[in-house]
Amino acid sequence: AFATTRSKESDVYSYGVVLLELLTRKKPVDASFPEGMDLVGWVRSVWNCSEQIDRLIDVSLQEEFLDPMVMEQVYEVFFVALRCTEREPTERPNMRDIVKTLEDANTTTRAF
């Protein structure tokens, strides 16, 4: 999961990892993960098995889930992070699309 050469695609991947760190409050390599698994692998494994975001998001953030608007934003950020960390670099969005998605999520929430 660690890139040896810099590219736009690797920057997008790194941004996705940072988003996952913020949401889970876990490091990219954490002792709580099964051996040989990193943050991206752990998130994808848990999500693919359960599709329950509350199993991934840090407990201290979960009280925010009571507000449906905030929860919608959390999902948007989570899905952006998943797209950014796609295994195939060509499947990752570009930063312009990422920014637009995040701005749209923020605008939608502020409209209410």
C-alpha positions in Angstrom: 0.0 0.0 0.0 3.0 2.3 0.1 3.9 3.9 -3.3 7.6 4.1 -4.3 7.0 6.6 -7.0 5.1 9.8 -6.8 2.2 10.4 -9.1 -1.2 12.1 -9.0 -2.8 8.7 -8.4 -0.5 7.9 -5.5 -1.3 11.4 -4.0 -5.0 10.6 -4.3 -4.4 7.2 -2.6 -2.6 9.0 0.2 -5.4 11.5 0.6 -7.8 8.6 0.9 -5.7 7.0 3.7 -5.7 10.4 5.5 -9.5 10.5 5.3 -9.7 7.0 6.7 -7.4 7.9 9.5 -9.6 10.8 10.4 -12.8 8.7 10.4 -11.4 5.7 12.2 -8.7 7.4 14.3 -6.4 4.5 13.5 -3.0 4.7 12.0 -2.2 3.2 8.5 -0.5 0.3 10.2 -2.1 -0.5 13.6 -1.5 -3.3 16.1 -5.3 -3.9 16.3 -5.4 -5.1 12.6 -4.9 -8.8 11.7 -1.2 -9.5 10.8 -0.2 -8.2 7.5 -3.2 -5.9 7.1 -3.1 -2.2 6.8 -5.8 0.5 7.4 -7.2 0.3 3.8 -7.4 -3.5 3.9 -9.0 -3.5 7.3 -11.6 -0.9 6.3 -12.5 -2.8 3.1 -12.7 -6.1 4.9 -15.0 -4.8 7.6 -17.1 -2.9 5.1 -17.4 -5.8 2.7 -18.5 -8.1 5.5 -21.0 -5.8 7.2 -21.6 -2.6 5.4 -22.0 -1.1 8.8 -20.1 2.2 9.0 -20.5 2.3 12.8 -18.1 -0.7 13.0 -15.4 1.5 11.3 -15.9 5.0 12.6 -14.2 6.0 15.9 -16.5 5.7 18.9 -15.9 9.4 19.8 -17.4 10.4 16.5 -20.5 8.2 16.7 -22.5 10.5 18.8 -22.6 12.7 15.7 -24.6 10.0 14.0 -27.7 11.2 15.8 -27.8 14.1 13.3 -28.9 12.7 10.0 -27.2 15.6 8.1 -23.9 14.9 9.7 -24.3 11.2 9.1 -24.8 11.9 5.4 -21.5 13.9 5.4 -19.7 11.0 7.1 -20.9 8.6 4.5 -19.8 11.0 1.7 -16.3 11.3 3.2 -16.2 7.5 3.7 -17.1 6.8 0.1 -14.6 9.3 -1.2 -11.9 7.6 0.9 -12.9 4.2 -0.5 -12.7 5.6 -4.1 -9.4 7.2 -3.4 -7.9 4.0 -2.2 -9.0 1.8 -5.1 -6.3 -0.8 -5.8 -6.1 0.2 -9.5 -4.8 3.7 -9.9 -7.0 4.3 -13.0 -10.1 3.7 -10.9 -9.3 6.5 -8.5 -11.0 9.9 -8.9 -8.9 13.0 -9.6 -8.6 15.7 -7.0 -11.0 18.0 -8.8 -13.8 15.4 -8.5 -12.9 14.7 -4.9 -13.1 18.4 -4.0 -16.4 18.8 -5.9 -17.9 15.8 -4.1 -16.8 17.1 -0.7 -18.0 20.6 -1.4 -21.4 19.3 -2.6 -21.8 17.2 0.6 -21.0 20.3 2.7 -23.4 22.5 0.7 -26.2 20.0 0.9 -25.8 19.8 4.7 -25.7 23.6 5.1 -28.8 24.1 3.0 -30.9 22.5 5.8 
